[in-house]
Amino acid sequence: MTVHYDFLSESEESSLMNELDPYMKKLHYEFDHWDDAIHGYRETERMNWNEANSKILDRVRNIAFPPEVSPIKYVHILDLDKKGWIKPHIDAVRFCGDTIAGLSLLTDSVMRLVQDRNKDLYADVFLRRRSLYVMKAVARFEYTHEILSNENSIFKGEKVLKDRRISVICRNQPDPKYKDT
């Protein structure tokens, strides 16, 4: 798990939001998710981006994926309400490969990683606004991840109040052996 703080400039964050917000605001926040992993969210996938935002996503992919790894063409957009949170989960292997790279827009938040086999082993990760996080291998498969609700969001003894949060998430192609799982 790596975090790249200040990955985006304020103008780059604005550029992404200017492209995303008109569509996202047409959607309603949902409070039931198909696998019960998210509370208070709206989401979509996007393949086509304007030129400036395409360059930003190319930077994300260049950091997250080696040249021989194929990223998924669709970028996942997750819009989390101020009162929303993401429950502990490990993303399904049939939907994405061994790497998840996410831009954190609009607000700071706390991501908790908990070892799946030993719940006493965990780490809280501060995701500063405009940062990029990259989860690979062990962090991806052996730890659950979650975005803490405002009631539980504390980092190094300090309360971190999350506002509306947009995640722009790039993933790589799943391993073909997991296609039918």
N, C-alpha and C positions, 0 to 999 in steps of 0.2 A: 504494500500500500504506500503510494507516494502522493504528496500534495504539493502542487506548484502554486504558491501564493502570488497574487498580482499577475496572474497569467493574462488576464484581459485588462485593457485600459477602460476608463469610464466610457469613452466614445465607442469602443468595440461592444461593450455591454449594451449601450443604447442602440447600436446598429442591430444587434440580435433581437432586442426587445421590439424595436420598430417593425421588424419583419414578423415576429411571432405574435405580438399582442393583438392585432386586429382579428386574427383567427381564434386565438385562445379565449378572448372575451366573449365569443359567441357560444362557447361551451359552458355547461353547468358543472359546478363542483359535485362530485359524487362521494358518497360515504360508504359504499359497498364495493369491494373489489373482488374479481373472480376468484382470487386465491387468498382473500382477506389480508393482503399485505399492506394496503394503503388506505388511509382514512382522510377524507377531505382533499380530493385531487381532481384534476382533469388532465387528460393526456392525448397525445397524437403522435404520429410519425411523419417525418418530412424527408423527402429525397432531394428536392430542388431548392436551392438557396440563391440569394443574390450574390454578386461577385465578391463583395467585401466579406460577407459571412462565409462564403465557400472557402476563402483564404484562412479565416479563423479555424474552421473545421479541419482544413488540411494541416494546420499546425498541431491541432489536437491529435489527429491520426499519426502524424510523424513522430510525436512523442510516445504515443501509446502502443503503436503496432510496428513491429519490424517489417522491412520491405516484403518479405515472403508471406506475411499474414494478410488475409483478405478481410477488410472491414465490411460490415453490413452496410449496404447503400442507404438504407433508411436510418435516420437519426431519431432517437426516441426523445420526446419532449414531455416532461412531467412538471405540471404546474401544481404546487402544493399550497393550499390555503393557509393563511396565518394560523388557523386553529387545527390544521392537518398535521399528520405525521406518517412516517413509514415504519411499519412494524418489522421486527427481526425476520429476515428471510435470506435465503441463498437463491439467486436467480436460476431459473430452470436451464439445464444444460442443452435442452432441445431448442432454445430460443437464441442463445448466444454462446460464444466461445469462452476462452480463458481470460479475456480482458474486458473490463468495463472502464470507460473514461468519461467523466462527467464534469461539465462546467456548472458552477454554482452562481446563479444570478439573483440579484435584488436584495439578498440578506445573508447574514452570517447564520450558521447552523452547526449543530453537533451531530456527527455520525458516530454511532457506537458499533464496534466490531466485537463479536463474542464467539469464542471458539465453540464450534458446534458440539464437540464431544466433552468439553469441560467448561461449563457455563461460568465458572469462577475466573476464567482467563479471558479478560476483555481489555479493550483500549477505546478511549474516547478520542475522536479526531476532530479538531476544530476546522471547519470548512468556511474560510473567510469568503465574503462576497467577492466575486470575480476570480476565484481560484479554480484550479483544475485538479481533480483527484483521479488517480489511476489505480484500479484494483486488478491484480494479476495472480494467477496460480493459487498459492496457499490462501491468500486473503480472499480470493474469489470463491474457492471451493470448500474451505475448511472453517470459514467464519461467516456467521450471519452478519448482515449489516442493516442498519436502521437510521432514520433521522428522528431524533428525539422530539417529543412533544414539548411545548413550552413549559409544561408543568415539571418535566424531568430534565430539561436542557441546562446542564451545568458543565462548565469546563474549567478545570483547575480552581475550583471553589467559587467561580463567578457565574452568575445566571446569564444565559445567552438567550435572549428573546428573539425568536424567529418571526419574521413577517412573511408575506407571500414569497415563495421560493420557486424559481424555475430551474430545473435541471435539463441541460442539453447533453444527451448521453450517446456516445459512440461505442459500438460493440463490434467484435469480430465474428466471423461466420462460425456457427457451431460445428463441433466435430461430427462428421457424418455418422459415426457409430451411435450417436444419441438421437438420431432423427425421429425414431418411433418411441422414445421414452416419455 
